[in-house]
Amino acid sequence: MSRPREQALDRDQQILARLAKIEHKVDSIEQTNAFALRAEAGKHFAEVKKIFGNSLRRAQVYLAADGSRSVQEIAKHLDMQRQNVGPDLKHLGDEGLLELVDSQSNRDIWAKKPVDRTLRITPFLCTEFGLHKNGLKVRARKKSSTRKNG
């Protein structure tokens, strides 16, 4: 009686082994693509600059889309109106930078696509627009006077 059960386990183990090989190959392809994209980073950053232009709001919305916040939550986090956030999310989705990762009970959750990590878009936007990784503005610090010890 245990023979069919053993066969089922063997079949399950074979399937898991195949899945592991597929995951490994996908990871390898992603790494190869990442290096290829980084080799032409200048060209890709020109596109990123075109997508964001001088729009501080678009950069903030992009950074705040962390895969856990809904449109309303992003708006609240950034102290913006929801109707201003939605179009930017849609535009960034159309440009291939963001994706809708979940939608439940009228809550659309947006997240960055893997290209963000590959091209290092988040650090670029933080530097370019003076923002934290969560989309909030970096507050200017008072310059402290430093005295040289001689």
Secondary structure, 3 states (H helix, E strand, C coil): CHHHHHHHHHHHHHHHHHHHHHHHHHHHHHHHHHHHHHHCHHHHHHHHHHHHCCCHHHHHHHHHCEEEEEHHHHHHHHCCCHHHHHHHHHHHHHCCCEEEEEEECCEEEEEECCHHHHHCHHHHHHHHHCECCCCCECCCCCCCCCCCCC
